[in-house]
Amino acid sequence: MNGAPHSEVAVRGLTVEFSSRAGTVRALDDVTLDIGRGETLGVVGKSGVGKSLLVRALVNAVPSPGRIVGGTVSIDGRNVLDLEREQLRTLRGRQVGVIVQNARIHLNPVLSVGRQIANVYLAHHRASRNEAWKRATDMLRAVGIPDPKERMRSYPHELSGGMVQRVVIAMALICEPSVVLADEPTSGLDVTIQDQVLRLFRGLVSESGASALLVTRDMGIVANFCDRVGVMDAGRLIEVAAVPEIFTRAVQPQTRALLAAASLGEEKAG
């Protein structure tokens, strides 16, 4: 992959609410964070604390009936929340790559994976189908799928979970985005495949110089693949620190509970 342009993400006071007949729930509450050039920021927390919603809010894609009621999200110096629909479509995919969890359900079962990857490239570049096909093949090779020319013609159901996740990474990175958002990209995979996929993710992001956000519930993943970490609880970012500091000088009790759970998990595994 060629080097992507350097970028920074700056989020200030991001607040998301969901309204219903029962009342209003604040799902993200005054979230402020930065992701530096070439940095991977981990966001960790229990299920339901707002991690996945944060990823969607960063590209102004909060699902209805949710709405962003405050704050700014700056990517490449532009406030994402001020962009028109067509500008957002360009942003998503071209400047910001998103790697989703449960990758298989996000792929079209009746299109070959090669065509799906090539279509992402065609949506953001003036290129022939042959050029897009070649670029997609190169991306499959880059994400470590063997015999990429043959696999280009495979359908999602013909691939293992680990290979499907690699396909989704290829789709997210084919346009060489300057920002990569990964929402629990290895959920559902066994530990060995998780490690392979995360090492691949880290290597490709590092090579491209992109800024990355990696959402996870696993402090072990944070320790091995992130530069800094933010801890979320009840829609709030309660603690942000460099990875070595969070493991030695965690301040918040929620953070210490996550660390204790991770240590217990390691002891049981041992």
C-alpha positions in Angstrom: 0.0 0.0 0.0 1.2 3.5 -0.7 1.4 6.0 2.2 -1.9 7.6 3.0 -1.9 11.3 3.8 -1.5 12.0 7.5 -4.6 12.8 9.4 -5.9 13.6 12.8 -9.2 13.1 14.4 -10.4 15.6 17.0 -13.7 15.0 18.8 -15.1 17.6 21.2 -18.2 17.2 23.4 -19.8 14.6 21.2 -23.3 13.9 22.6 -25.9 11.5 21.2 -29.5 11.0 22.5 -32.2 8.5 21.7 -35.8 9.6 22.2 -38.8 7.4 22.8 -42.2 7.6 24.5 -40.5 6.6 27.7 -38.2 9.6 27.6 -34.7 10.5 26.4 -31.6 8.5 26.9 -28.1 10.0 26.5 -26.1 7.3 24.8 -23.0 9.3 24.3 -22.3 12.0 26.8 -19.8 14.8 26.1 -17.2 12.5 24.5 -13.8 14.2 23.8 -10.9 12.5 22.3 -8.0 12.9 19.8 -6.3 10.4 17.5 -2.8 11.5 16.4 -1.1 11.0 13.1 -0.2 7.3 12.7 -1.6 6.5 16.2 -3.9 3.6 17.2 -6.3 4.6 19.9 -8.1 1.7 21.6 -11.6 2.2 23.1 -12.5 -0.4 25.6 -15.5 -1.1 27.9 -18.2 -3.5 28.7 -21.0 -4.3 26.2 -23.6 -1.6 25.9 -21.5 1.3 27.0 -21.6 3.1 23.6 -18.4 1.9 21.9 -20.0 0.9 18.6 -22.3 3.9 18.7 -19.1 6.1 18.9 -17.8 4.6 15.7 -21.0 5.4 13.9 -21.2 8.9 15.3 -17.7 9.6 14.1 -18.9 9.3 10.5 -22.3 10.9 11.3 -24.2 7.6 10.8 -26.1 7.4 14.1 -29.1 5.1 13.6 -32.6 6.4 14.0 -34.2 7.4 16.4 -30.8 8.5 17.7 -29.4 11.9 16.9 -26.3 13.9 17.6 -27.3 16.8 19.8 -23.9 18.4 20.5 -20.2 18.5 19.8 -17.9 18.4 16.8 -16.0 15.7 15.0 -13.1 17.0 13.0 -11.4 14.7 10.4 -8.8 16.2 8.1 -9.7 19.6 9.5 -13.4 19.4 8.5 -16.3 19.0 10.9 -18.0 15.8 9.8 -21.3 16.9 11.3 -21.5 19.8 8.9 -21.1 17.7 5.7 -23.9 17.2 3.2 -25.0 13.7 2.3 -22.8 13.4 -0.8 -19.8 14.7 1.1 -20.4 12.1 3.8 -20.6 9.4 1.1 -17.2 10.5 -0.2 -15.8 10.7 3.3 -16.9 7.1 4.2 -14.8 4.8 2.3 -12.4 7.3 0.7 -11.0 9.1 3.7 -12.4 6.9 6.5 -12.4 3.1 6.3 -14.7 1.2 8.6 -14.1 -2.4 9.7 -17.2 -3.9 11.2 -17.8 -6.8 13.5 -19.8 -9.8 12.3 -18.3 -9.2 8.9 -20.1 -12.0 7.1 -23.6 -10.4 7.5 -22.3 -7.1 6.0 -21.2 -8.8 2.7 -23.6 -9.4 -0.2 -24.0 -13.2 -0.4 -24.8 -13.2 -4.2 -21.7 -11.2 -5.3 -18.2 -12.5 -5.4 -15.9 -11.0 -2.8 -13.6 -9.6 -5.6 -16.5 -7.7 -7.1 -17.5 -6.3 -3.8 -14.0 -5.0 -3.0 -13.6 -3.7 -6.6 -17.0 -1.9 -6.3 -15.7 0.1 -3.3 -12.7 1.3 -5.3 -15.0 2.2 -8.3 -17.3 4.2 -6.0 -14.4 6.6 -5.1 -12.1 6.5 -8.1 -12.3 7.1 -11.8 -11.0 3.7 -12.9 -12.0 1.0 -15.3 -13.4 -2.3 -14.0 -10.2 -4.0 -15.0 -8.1 -1.5 -13.0 -10.4 -1.9 -10.0 -10.3 -5.7 -10.3 -6.5 -5.6 -10.3 -6.4 -3.3 -7.3 -8.8 -5.6 -5.4 -6.7 -8.6 -6.2 -3.6 -6.7 -4.9 -5.6 -5.9 -1.7 -6.5 -9.6 -1.1 -2.8 -10.4 -1.5 -1.9 -7.6 1.0 -4.3 -9.0 3.6 -2.7 -12.4 3.3 -5.3 -14.4 1.5 -3.6 -17.2 -0.5 -4.2 -17.5 -4.2 -5.9 -14.1 -4.4 -6.7 -14.4 -8.1 -8.8 -17.5 -7.5 -10.3 -16.2 -4.3 -11.5 -13.0 -6.1 -14.3 -15.2 -7.6 -15.3 -16.8 -4.3 -18.5 -16.0 -2.5 -18.7 -15.1 1.2 -20.1 -18.5 2.2 -17.2 -20.2 0.7 -14.7 -18.5 3.0 -13.8 -19.1 6.6 -14.5 -16.5 9.3 -10.9 -15.4 9.3 -10.8 -15.0 5.6 -14.1 -13.1 5.5 -12.7 -10.7 8.1 -9.6 -10.2 5.9 -11.9 -9.4 3.0 -13.7 -6.7 5.1 -10.3 -5.2 6.0 -9.4 -5.2 2.3 -12.6 -3.3 1.5 -12.0 -0.8 4.3 -8.4 -0.1 3.2 -8.5 -0.3 -0.6 -9.0 3.5 -1.0 -6.0 4.1 1.4 -8.1 6.1 3.9 -6.3 8.4 6.3 -8.5 7.2 9.2 -9.5 3.7 10.0 -12.3 2.8 12.5 -12.4 -0.9 13.6 -15.4 -2.0 15.6 -14.4 -5.2 17.4 -12.9 -6.6 14.1 -12.2 -10.0 15.5 -15.3 -10.8 17.4 -16.4 -14.4 16.9 -13.0 -15.6 15.7 -10.8 -18.1 17.7 -7.8 -16.7 19.5 -5.2 -17.7 16.9 -7.1 -16.2 14.0 -7.8 -13.1 16.2 -4.1 -12.6 16.6 -3.3 -13.0 12.9 -6.1 -10.6 11.9 -5.0 -7.9 14.5 -1.3 -8.2 13.5 -2.4 -7.7 9.9 -4.6 -4.7 10.8 -1.8 -3.1 12.8 0.8 -3.7 10.1 -1.3 -2.3 7.3 -2.4 0.7 9.3 1.2 1.4 10.4 2.4 1.1 6.8 -0.2 3.5 5.5 0.4 6.1 8.2 -3.3 6.2 9.0 -4.9 7.2 12.3 -6.9 4.3 13.8 -9.5 3.7 16.4 -9.8 0.1 17.6 -12.9 -0.8 19.6 -12.7 -3.9 21.8 -13.7 -5.4 25.1 -10.3 -7.1 25.5 -7.6 -5.4 27.5 -5.1 -7.9 26.1 -5.8 -6.6 22.6 -5.3 -3.1 23.9 -1.9 -4.0 25.4 -0.6 -5.6 22.2 -2.1 -3.4 19.4 -2.8 0.1 20.7 -0.7 3.2 21.5 -3.3 4.8 23.9 -6.5 3.6 25.3 -9.8 5.3 26.3 -12.1 3.6 28.7 -15.9 4.0 28.2 -18.7 3.6 30.7 -22.3 4.5 30.3 -21.7 6.6 27.2 -18.8 8.6 28.7 -15.1 8.4 28.1 -13.9 8.2 31.7 -10.2 7.7 31.4 -7.6 8.1 28.6 -3.9 7.2 28.9 -0.9 5.7 27.2 -1.2 1.9 27.2 1.7 1.4 29.7 0.2 3.9 32.1 -3.3 2.4 32.0 -1.9 -1.0 33.2 0.2 0.5 36.0 -1.7 3.6 37.1 -5.3 3.2 36.3 -7.4 5.8 38.1 -11.1 4.9 37.6 -12.6 1.9 39.3 -14.2 0.8 36.1 -10.8 0.6 34.5 -9.4 -1.4 37.3 -12.3 -3.8 37.1 -11.6 -4.4 33.4 -7.9 -5.0 34.2 -8.9 -7.4 36.9 -11.2 -9.3 34.6 -8.5 -9.5 32.0 -6.0 -10.9 34.5 -8.6 -13.5 35.7 -9.2 -14.5 32.1 -5.5 -15.1 31.6 -5.2 -17.2 34.8 -8.2 -19.4 33.6 -6.6 -19.8 30.2 -3.3 -20.8 31.8 
